[in-house]
Amino acid sequence: MYTPLFSFKTPSGWEPLTKTSFISHCNNVWVQNSFPSMPRHAFCIRGTTELLLQGVNPDIIAVQGRWTSQAFLDYWRQVESILPLFISSSINIDRLQNVDASMTVFIRHHSIPQT
């Protein structure tokens, strides 16, 4: 029997794990344990933030997220309100400064006007 790599058994057989079913299962577990449910976008925000903090080039992150450079920059400009929600206070300031420098290079590389 062959099944997709990420699949789960249902009464009607094996089903592939979709984004929707994954988020639904996560939210069911969290709500049952008195945690708030999370929108799918929260996973994107956290993933993007983590990649930036690890020093991944913003161009690579934008391609992985299938974002235009402008959409990625619009998202990043909201980072002051987003970061506190998704990272701990123990973050190394050098990593944050490195992310800021990477985003400055990204803006220049894509000739995006500053606002």
HUURJO-V275307 format. One record per residue. N is the residue number from 1. RES is the residue in one small letter. BURIAL is # if it has 16 or more other ideal C-beta (glycine too) atoms within 10 Angstrom, else .. Layout:
N&RES&BURIAL, N&RES&BURIAL
This chain:
1&m&., 2&y&., 3&t&., 4&p&., 5&l&., 6&f&., 7&s&., 8&f&., 9&k&., 10&t&., 11&p&., 12&s&., 13&g&., 14&w&., 15&e&., 16&p&., 17&l&., 18&t&., 19&k&., 20&t&., 21&s&., 22&f&., 23&i&#, 24&s&., 25&h&., 26&c&., 27&n&#, 28&n&., 29&v&., 30&w&., 31&v&., 32&q&., 33&n&., 34&s&., 35&f&., 36&p&., 37&s&., 38&m&., 39&p&., 40&r&., 41&h&., 42&a&., 43&f&., 44&c&., 45&i&#, 46&r&., 47&g&., 48&t&#, 49&t&#, 50&e&., 51&l&#, 52&l&#, 53&l&#, 54&q&., 55&g&., 56&v&., 57&n&., 58&p&#, 59&d&., 60&i&., 61&i&#, 62&a&#, 63&v&., 64&q&., 65&g&., 66&r&., 67&w&#, 68&t&., 69&s&#, 70&q&., 71&a&., 72&f&#, 73&l&#, 74&d&., 75&y&#, 76&w&#, 77&r&., 78&q&., 79&v&#, 80&e&., 81&s&., 82&i&#, 83&l&#, 84&p&., 85&l&., 86&f&., 87&i&., 88&s&., 89&s&., 90&s&., 91&i&., 92&n&., 93&i&., 94&d&., 95&r&., 96&l&., 97&q&., 98&n&., 99&v&#, 100&d&., 101&a&., 102&s&#, 103&m&#, 104&t&., 105&v&., 106&f&#, 107&i&#, 108&r&., 109&h&., 110&h&., 111&s&., 112&i&., 113&p&., 114&q&., 115&t&.
